[in-house]
C-alpha cells in the first residue's frame, strides 16, 4: 500500500508545478464525497476525535487534557481519512488531466 504524504506523492500530480497541483486537487477532491468510503473515514475521524476528548476528560477534566485527547486520537484517524480521500480522488484526477489540453494549466 502506497502512502500519500503530499500532493506531490500522488502519481497523477507528481509532474505538475506546485500551483497546478493545488488547483487540480481542489477541482476534483470534492467528488470523493460521492463514495461511501470517504464518508465512513470521515465518520471514523469524528468518532476517534470524540473518543479522545472523552478519554481526556476521564483522565483530567481540564481543557488542555480534552484538546490533547482529541488530537492524539484525531491525528491517526485524520491520516486514514486523507489516505482514503486520495485513493478515491485518483480516478477523478486521471479523468480531469486527460480532459484538459496538455499545453495549458488546469482551470480553477
FIMI-51099 format. One record per residue (C-alpha): residue number from 1; residue in three letters; x, y, z. Coordinates in pm, 1 decimal, padded with zeros to 6 digits. Example, Ala and Ser with C-alpha at 12.3 -4.5 7.8 and 13.67 -1.06 7.14 Angstrom:
  num  residu      east     north        up
    1     ALA   01230.0  -00450.0   00780.0
    2     SER   01367.0  -00106.0   00714.0
***
This chain:
  num  residu      east     north        up
    1     UNK   00000.0   00000.0   00000.0
    2     UNK   00138.2   00335.4  -00102.1
    3     UNK   00122.8   00621.0   00146.9
    4     UNK   00047.6   00966.5   00010.0
    5     UNK   00229.0   01224.7   00221.1
    6     UNK   00160.4   01524.5  -00000.7
    7     UNK   00005.5   01618.4  -00334.4
    8     UNK   00346.1   01566.2  -00494.6
    9     UNK   00344.4   01199.8  -00388.7
   10     UNK   00024.7   01131.8  -00587.1
   11     UNK   00145.6   00989.0  -00921.5
   12     UNK  -00111.8   01180.4  -01127.8
   13     UNK   00002.5   01513.0  -00981.8
   14     UNK   00375.1   01449.5  -00944.7
   15     UNK   00472.4   01603.1  -01279.1
   16     UNK   00273.1   01923.8  -01238.0
   17     UNK   00403.5   02252.4  -01097.4
   18     UNK   00307.7   02321.4  -00735.5
   19     UNK   00031.8   02572.1  -00814.9
   20     UNK  -00119.8   02343.6  -01078.8
   21     UNK  -00119.3   02050.6  -00832.9
   22     UNK  -00321.8   02255.0  -00585.9
   23     UNK  -00568.6   02378.2  -00846.1
   24     UNK  -00614.6   02029.8  -00987.4
   25     UNK  -00667.8   01879.6  -00641.0
   26     UNK  -00924.5   02144.4  -00549.3
   27     UNK  -01106.4   02086.0  -00878.8
   28     UNK  -01164.9   01715.0  -00811.3
   29     UNK  -01134.9   01648.9  -00437.3
   30     UNK  -01497.6   01734.7  -00363.1
   31     UNK  -01603.2   01445.5  -00588.9
   32     UNK  -01469.0   01197.1  -00333.9
   33     UNK  -01780.2   01261.7  -00124.8
   34     UNK  -01975.3   01056.3  -00379.0
   35     UNK  -01823.0   00743.8  -00223.2
   36     UNK  -01924.8   00573.4   00099.1
   37     UNK  -01558.9   00508.1   00184.5
   38     UNK  -01494.7   00880.9   00219.9
   39     UNK  -01796.7   00924.0   00444.5
   40     UNK  -01700.9   00619.9   00654.0
   41     UNK  -01347.9   00751.0   00706.9
   42     UNK  -01484.0   01097.0   00795.2
   43     UNK  -01721.5   00939.2   01047.2
   44     UNK  -01428.9   00740.2   01187.5
   45     UNK  -01231.7   01062.4   01223.8
   46     UNK  -01516.4   01224.6   01415.2
   47     UNK  -01565.6   00919.0   01635.5
   48     UNK  -01195.8   00885.6   01715.7
   49     UNK  -01164.7   01253.9   01799.2
   50     UNK  -01473.8   01237.8   02017.9
   51     UNK  -01343.3   00927.4   02192.8
   52     UNK  -01011.6   01101.6   02252.8
   53     UNK  -01185.8   01400.5   02407.3
   54     UNK  -01394.4   01169.4   02624.9
   55     UNK  -01088.9   00974.9   02743.3
   56     UNK  -00904.3   01301.0   02804.2
   57     UNK  -01193.6   01414.2   03022.3
   58     UNK  -01174.2   01091.9   03221.8
   59     UNK  -00804.6   01146.5   03290.8
   60     UNK  -00831.6   01516.3   03375.5
   61     UNK  -01131.7   01741.7   03304.1
   62     UNK  -00916.0   02044.7   03220.0
   63     UNK  -00941.6   02199.4   02875.5
   64     UNK  -00583.3   02103.0   02794.0
   65     UNK  -00649.1   01734.3   02853.5
   66     UNK  -00957.7   01747.4   02635.5
   67     UNK  -00761.6   01900.4   02348.7
   68     UNK  -00468.3   01663.5   02388.6
   69     UNK  -00702.6   01363.1   02391.8
   70     UNK  -00879.8   01482.6   02078.2
   71     UNK  -00554.5   01545.1   01895.8
   72     UNK  -00391.8   01217.0   01999.8
   73     UNK  -00691.0   01021.2   01871.8
   74     UNK  -00772.2   01250.6   01579.0
   75     UNK  -00433.4   01268.5   01409.9
   76     UNK  -00410.9   00899.0   01316.4
   77     UNK  -00776.7   00899.6   01210.2
   78     UNK  -00714.9   01214.1   01003.1
   79     UNK  -00424.4   01040.7   00835.5
   80     UNK  -00650.3   00748.4   00741.4
   81     UNK  -00914.0   00991.1   00614.0
   82     UNK  -00654.2   01163.0   00395.2
   83     UNK  -00536.6   00832.9   00250.1
   84     UNK  -00891.3   00719.9   00171.6
   85     UNK  -00974.4   01054.7   00012.1
   86     UNK  -00662.9   01037.7  -00203.5
   87     UNK  -00738.9   00685.2  -00323.5
   88     UNK  -01094.9   00788.5  -00408.9
   89     UNK  -00972.5   01101.0  -00591.6
   90     UNK  -00717.2   00932.4  -00817.2
   91     UNK  -00964.6   00823.5  -01089.5
   92     UNK  -01110.3   01174.5  -01095.5
   93     UNK  -00760.4   01319.9  -01122.3
   94     UNK  -00681.6   01095.3  -01419.4
   95     UNK  -01004.7   01193.7  -01594.5
   96     UNK  -00955.0   01563.9  -01522.2
   97     UNK  -00599.2   01563.8  -01651.0
   98     UNK  -00691.5   01360.4  -01960.2
   99     UNK  -00970.5   01604.1  -02048.5
  100     UNK  -00759.5   01918.9  -02036.7
  101     UNK  -00527.5   02030.3  -02316.5
  102     UNK  -00174.5   01913.1  -02243.3
  103     UNK  -00011.4   02252.4  -02300.3
  104     UNK  -00230.5   02455.7  -02065.5
  105     UNK  -00278.1   02464.8  -01692.0
  106     UNK  -00596.5   02332.7  -01529.9
  107     UNK  -00883.3   02571.7  -01491.8
  108     UNK  -00998.5   02651.1  -01136.3
***
